[in-house]
Amino acid sequence: RILQPENLLHQNTNDIIPVRVHGQGNPGIPIGRYASSATSNRSSIHHTQAVEFLDKLKTGNFKASIAPQKVERLLLDLLKDDNAVDDGPLALQLLNAAIMQANLPNERLIPRLFSLACQVMVRSGHPLAWNEVHHQIWRLLDGHKEFLINDVPYNTHHVNDACVQLISLTVSQYGRKRRMDHNTSQKMKRLIAELKRQYKDPKIPLGASADGFNAFIMYYCDIGKPNQALEQLHSMLNNSSSKSKLKLEPKISSFSLTISGFANENNPDKATEIIQWMLSSYKDEDSLIPAPNRACFNGLLHAWTKSGRKDAGSKAEQVLDWMQQLYESDQLDTQPDDISYATCINAWARSPGRDSPARAEALLQKMLILHESGNGDSIKPSLAAFCSVMDAWAGSGDKAAPQKVEEILDIVEERSGAMEDFELTAFPYTILIKAWERAASGAKDRKRQLEYSDNAFKVLTRMQNMGIVPPPTTYNATIMALNSSSPMNAIFYFLHLEEQYRQQEIQLDTRTFNCGLNAIASMMKPDAAEKAMEMLSRMKEHATKDSSVRPDDTTFNIILKVLSRSNLEDAAQRADQLLQDMIAMKPIRPSHVSFSTCIIAWGRSQDENKIQHVEKLLAQFEKTQKKHRKTGKTGSNAVYNAVLSVCYHNGSGELLEQARETATIAMQTLRSSNVTADKATYESFFKVMTFPPLDAEKENLVETEFGRCVEDGLVSMDSFRVVKAAFPSVVEKYLSEHQGPSGESIPNQWSKRIRSGSRR
């Protein structure tokens, strides 16, 4: 936990600057705990000057009374550099040195030095920077009696600046794609609560600031809690109008950040409410609420793009028109720019309507006209805008989709040749390849399948002729296109790519190998399992030198599928061993697909102990799911259905009793695990439990589950007939309770959740 440039676990006690611990209670971290003098391993003049200053200070060759001023100058100089890792520990040493020599509690520079030191630590990129900045902020807050001066605006500026540094670092480290760990989340929660407490305490010379509130808003939006961000916005406005230590005036960025927070949570309605609130308030004479600007509306457009709603495209275009109207009628800063149009195009591209691609293309044409006419200085179609339209056509299912995509690619190539700042990439070519792949997959006759796959391959050649090096994604799309018409061609092409990769001529990734495995799986040849296992061995060998081709869960799941379909005598054993390898290979984690596929492999085997193996896998699956259940998530029923299916198809002869016992365990485990049963769950269970011989115990089990099946509305005709044939009294009991008709008909309420056409 100590920032050091070389060995983080080693601390030379001779280098520690002895300093006092200030503040009441727990200061978060002792001042001298991690301040070791770092030996610079680079040629920064400012870094060297700082190290020399610390050496002089330790030997008494520097006037102690001006040490804080010197530290301020040194920290400012360090901030001029492109900070390296060893600047982080050095900044803390400088801060500690200033505190040790300062005339506390009246040294004005100390709050500023905390802020500057935190900036350097954040910019250093040190892996422990977050922990240390967090500790130093607590140290400042707990030691407010000695560190803060009697100047609320001054203290507020520097304390909040340090907090902004920490929150910005938090956002950059985690972001929306990486889940924040519980410990970090709790630390941030406590820190924010303490800041708010001190803001309100009249005895502490510290107040809230617009920058501080903005940081809170950014943090709450980043962790997916925009409602709390909105509360902060309202709190800022309330503090502005109340007798607070400082008068706050919300920034437009506070509103745009909150709108973006709701956009990331796919909530365009709430984002719209905020903009309408701003529009209805900004003209009031005493209002501190600003008028919405382009950034606010672009956030709203993004919200519609991410919403997944059928009307997302039309709603986004209405917002675009609204922006232009406000710009013309109220002279607001809302004129749509290239981002506005590109986002709206993307909203149409994601909308499921048949006319969505055409509407997206119409907006692109409008952008081109505005740009070429000179009426839209900030409207210049980017490559992303073209690709969004291409993607809309590629996924539309329209028979002419590939031709439409190719027409747009022609325009893209023309613009790249005429405009220096329009850089052509592999992305549009990959989209066209995917369009031909979808066309090949949907073609009914063999001739068209081969023609469309060949067209996809020609796009790759066209791309290479333009001097663009294909990335792995383009190779992957090409393999998939070839696989649509001829898995054999796809395999040969993959092997050709792998040889080029082995010669270090091209770059591949894990998905490239997975595409090759899918082609092997499509062949359904007797040696498919052997070929798949050989490819896995090669992947592992490649991964020792290149982590980008390391096998992932999809790799294993494809091979498990091949083994589950194989006629090899030891297919189930090999599948089971592969699953165990998967469990042991971190960070890969087997899913319900992995377990259910392996269970099916055992179900198809001739092993006399296969039911026991299935039961063992069920227990192992349950063990892996415990961590998920703590989060309240409901698991998949696929594994339980696979177990029940295996029990049903093997419920005869010597395996009958084992099958019944395992089916009972599977159903009990499903219930205790808070997993939802479906139509297939009930059908398989009833079929297993109604195999003769029948007894009262089985009737009780069937009666209980049939009651749940009725309550769930999942009684199919198969379930109804099986249960009625084995235990007619059970069916009659529930028919009488529901006052339904007797005979072969099922009350509508019993099958309300079964889709029409699948009631059998």
GITASUL-V792959 format. One record per residue. N is the residue number from 1. SS is DSSP state (A for helix, B for strand, O for the rest). Layout:
# GITASUL-V792959
n = (N | N)
ss = (SS | SS)
This chain:
# GITASUL-V792959
n = (1 | 2 | 3 | 4 | 5 | 6 | 7 | 8 | 9 | 10 | 11 | 12 | 13 | 14 | 15 | 16 | 17 | 18 | 19 | 20 | 21 | 22 | 23 | 24 | 25 | 26 | 27 | 28 | 29 | 30 | 31 | 32 | 33 | 34 | 35 | 36 | 37 | 38 | 39 | 40 | 41 | 42 | 43 | 44 | 45 | 46 | 47 | 48 | 49 | 50 | 51 | 52 | 53 | 54 | 55 | 56 | 57 | 58 | 59 | 60 | 61 | 62 | 63 | 64 | 65 | 66 | 67 | 68 | 69 | 70 | 71 | 72 | 73 | 74 | 75 | 76 | 77 | 78 | 79 | 80 | 81 | 82 | 83 | 84 | 85 | 86 | 87 | 88 | 89 | 90 | 91 | 92 | 93 | 94 | 95 | 96 | 97 | 98 | 99 | 100 | 101 | 102 | 103 | 104 | 105 | 106 | 107 | 108 | 109 | 110 | 111 | 112 | 113 | 114 | 115 | 116 | 117 | 118 | 119 | 120 | 121 | 122 | 123 | 124 | 125 | 126 | 127 | 128 | 129 | 130 | 131 | 132 | 133 | 134 | 135 | 136 | 137 | 138 | 139 | 140 | 141 | 142 | 143 | 144 | 145 | 146 | 147 | 148 | 149 | 150 | 151 | 152 | 153 | 154 | 155 | 156 | 157 | 158 | 159 | 160 | 161 | 162 | 163 | 164 | 165 | 166 | 167 | 168 | 169 | 170 | 171 | 172 | 173 | 174 | 175 | 176 | 177 | 178 | 179 | 180 | 181 | 182 | 183 | 184 | 185 | 186 | 187 | 188 | 189 | 190 | 191 | 192 | 193 | 194 | 195 | 196 | 197 | 198 | 199 | 200 | 201 | 202 | 203 | 204 | 205 | 206 | 207 | 208 | 209 | 210 | 211 | 212 | 213 | 214 | 215 | 216 | 217 | 218 | 219 | 220 | 221 | 222 | 223 | 224 | 225 | 226 | 227 | 228 | 229 | 230 | 231 | 232 | 233 | 234 | 235 | 236 | 237 | 238 | 239 | 240 | 241 | 242 | 243 | 244 | 245 | 246 | 247 | 248 | 249 | 250 | 251 | 252 | 253 | 254 | 255 | 256 | 257 | 258 | 259 | 260 | 261 | 262 | 263 | 264 | 265 | 266 | 267 | 268 | 269 | 270 | 271 | 272 | 273 | 274 | 275 | 276 | 277 | 278 | 279 | 280 | 281 | 282 | 283 | 284 | 285 | 286 | 287 | 288 | 289 | 290 | 291 | 292 | 293 | 294 | 295 | 296 | 297 | 298 | 299 | 300 | 301 | 302 | 303 | 304 | 305 | 306 | 307 | 308 | 309 | 310 | 311 | 312 | 313 | 314 | 315 | 316 | 317 | 318 | 319 | 320 | 321 | 322 | 323 | 324 | 325 | 326 | 327 | 328 | 329 | 330 | 331 | 332 | 333 | 334 | 335 | 336 | 337 | 338 | 339 | 340 | 341 | 342 | 343 | 344 | 345 | 346 | 347 | 348 | 349 | 350 | 351 | 352 | 353 | 354 | 355 | 356 | 357 | 358 | 359 | 360 | 361 | 362 | 363 | 364 | 365 | 366 | 367 | 368 | 369 | 370 | 371 | 372 | 373 | 374 | 375 | 376 | 377 | 378 | 379 | 380 | 381 | 382 | 383 | 384 | 385 | 386 | 387 | 388 | 389 | 390 | 391 | 392 | 393 | 394 | 395 | 396 | 397 | 398 | 399 | 400 | 401 | 402 | 403 | 404 | 405 | 406 | 407 | 408 | 409 | 410 | 411 | 412 | 413 | 414 | 415 | 416 | 417 | 418 | 419 | 420 | 421 | 422 | 423 | 424 | 425 | 426 | 427 | 428 | 429 | 430 | 431 | 432 | 433 | 434 | 435 | 436 | 437 | 438 | 439 | 440 | 441 | 442 | 443 | 444 | 445 | 446 | 447 | 448 | 449 | 450 | 451 | 452 | 453 | 454 | 455 | 456 | 457 | 458 | 459 | 460 | 461 | 462 | 463 | 464 | 465 | 466 | 467 | 468 | 469 | 470 | 471 | 472 | 473 | 474 | 475 | 476 | 477 | 478 | 479 | 480 | 481 | 482 | 483 | 484 | 485 | 486 | 487 | 488 | 489 | 490 | 491 | 492 | 493 | 494 | 495 | 496 | 497 | 498 | 499 | 500 | 501 | 502 | 503 | 504 | 505 | 506 | 507 | 508 | 509 | 510 | 511 | 512 | 513 | 514 | 515 | 516 | 517 | 518 | 519 | 520 | 521 | 522 | 523 | 524 | 525 | 526 | 527 | 528 | 529 | 530 | 531 | 532 | 533 | 534 | 535 | 536 | 537 | 538 | 539 | 540 | 541 | 542 | 543 | 544 | 545 | 546 | 547 | 548 | 549 | 550 | 551 | 552 | 553 | 554 | 555 | 556 | 557 | 558 | 559 | 560 | 561 | 562 | 563 | 564 | 565 | 566 | 567 | 568 | 569 | 570 | 571 | 572 | 573 | 574 | 575 | 576 | 577 | 578 | 579 | 580 | 581 | 582 | 583 | 584 | 585 | 586 | 587 | 588 | 589 | 590 | 591 | 592 | 593 | 594 | 595 | 596 | 597 | 598 | 599 | 600 | 601 | 602 | 603 | 604 | 605 | 606 | 607 | 608 | 609 | 610 | 611 | 612 | 613 | 614 | 615 | 616 | 617 | 618 | 619 | 620 | 621 | 622 | 623 | 624 | 625 | 626 | 627 | 628 | 629 | 630 | 631 | 632 | 633 | 634 | 635 | 636 | 637 | 638 | 639 | 640 | 641 | 642 | 643 | 644 | 645 | 646 | 647 | 648 | 649 | 650 | 651 | 652 | 653 | 654 | 655 | 656 | 657 | 658 | 659 | 660 | 661 | 662 | 663 | 664 | 665 | 666 | 667 | 668 | 669 | 670 | 671 | 672 | 673 | 674 | 675 | 676 | 677 | 678 | 679 | 680 | 681 | 682 | 683 | 684 | 685 | 686 | 687 | 688 | 689 | 690 | 691 | 692 | 693 | 694 | 695 | 696 | 697 | 698 | 699 | 700 | 701 | 702 | 703 | 704 | 705 | 706 | 707 | 708 | 709 | 710 | 711 | 712 | 713 | 714 | 715 | 716 | 717 | 718 | 719 | 720 | 721 | 722 | 723 | 724 | 725 | 726 | 727 | 728 | 729 | 730 | 731 | 732 | 733 | 734 | 735 | 736 | 737 | 738 | 739 | 740 | 741 | 742 | 743 | 744 | 745 | 746 | 747 | 748 | 749 | 750 | 751 | 752 | 753 | 754 | 755 | 756 | 757 | 758 | 759 | 760)
ss = (O | O | O | O | O | O | O | O | O | O | O | O | A | A | A | O | O | O | O | O | O | O | O | O | O | O | O | O | O | O | O | O | O | O | O | O | O | O | O | O | O | O | O | O | A | A | A | A | A | A | A | A | A | A | A | A | A | A | A | O | O | O | O | A | A | A | A | A | A | A | A | A | A | A | A | A | A | A | O | O | O | O | O | O | O | A | A | A | A | A | A | A | A | A | A | A | A | A | A | A | A | O | O | O | O | O | O | O | A | A | A | A | A | A | A | A | A | A | A | A | A | A | A | A | O | O | O | O | A | A | A | A | A | A | A | A | A | A | A | A | A | A | O | A | A | A | A | O | O | O | O | A | A | A | A | A | A | A | A | A | A | A | A | A | A | A | A | A | A | A | A | A | A | A | O | O | O | O | O | O | O | A | A | A | A | A | A | A | A | A | A | A | A | A | A | A | A | A | A | A | O | O | O | O | O | O | O | O | O | A | A | A | A | A | A | A | A | A | A | A | A | A | O | O | O | A | A | A | A | A | A | A | A | A | A | A | A | A | A | A | A | O | O | O | O | O | O | O | O | O | O | A | A | A | A | A | A | A | A | A | A | A | A | A | O | O | O | A | A | A | A | A | A | A | A | A | A | A | A | A | A | O | O | O | O | O | O | O | O | O | O | O | O | A | A | A | A | A | A | A | A | A | A | A | A | A | O | O | O | O | O | A | A | A | A | A | A | A | A | A | A | A | A | A | A | A | A | A | A | O | O | O | O | O | O | O | O | A | A | A | A | A | A | A | A | A | A | A | A | A | O | O | O | O | O | A | A | A | A | A | A | A | A | A | A | A | A | A | A | A | A | A | A | O | O | O | O | O | O | O | O | O | A | A | A | A | A | A | A | A | A | A | A | A | O | O | O | O | O | O | A | A | A | A | A | A | A | A | A | A | A | A | A | A | A | A | A | A | O | O | O | O | O | O | O | O | A | A | A | A | A | A | A | A | A | A | A | A | A | A | A | A | O | O | O | A | A | A | A | A | A | A | A | A | A | A | A | A | A | A | A | A | A | A | A | O | O | O | O | O | O | A | A | A | A | A | A | A | A | A | A | A | A | A | A | O | A | A | A | A | A | A | A | A | A | A | A | A | A | A | A | A | O | O | O | O | O | O | O | A | A | A | A | A | A | A | A | A | A | A | A | A | A | O | O | O | O | A | A | A | A | A | A | A | A | A | A | A | A | A | A | A | A | O | O | O | A | A | A | O | O | O | A | A | A | A | A | A | A | A | A | A | A | A | A | O | O | O | O | O | A | A | A | A | A | A | A | A | A | A | A | A | A | A | O | O | O | O | O | O | O | A | A | A | A | A | A | A | A | A | A | A | A | A | O | O | O | O | O | A | A | A | A | A | A | A | A | A | A | A | A | A | A | A | A | A | A | A | A | O | O | O | O | O | O | O | O | A | A | A | A | A | A | A | A | A | A | A | A | O | O | O | A | A | A | A | A | A | A | A | A | A | A | A | A | A | A | A | A | A | A | A | O | O | O | O | O | O | A | A | A | A | A | A | A | A | A | A | A | O | O | O | O | O | O | A | A | A | A | A | A | A | A | A | A | A | A | A | A | A | A | A | O | O | O | O | A | A | A | A | A | A | A | A | A | A | O | A | A | A | A | A | A | A | A | A | A | O | O | O | O | O | O | O | O | O | O | A | A | A | A | O | O | O | O | O | O | O | O | O)
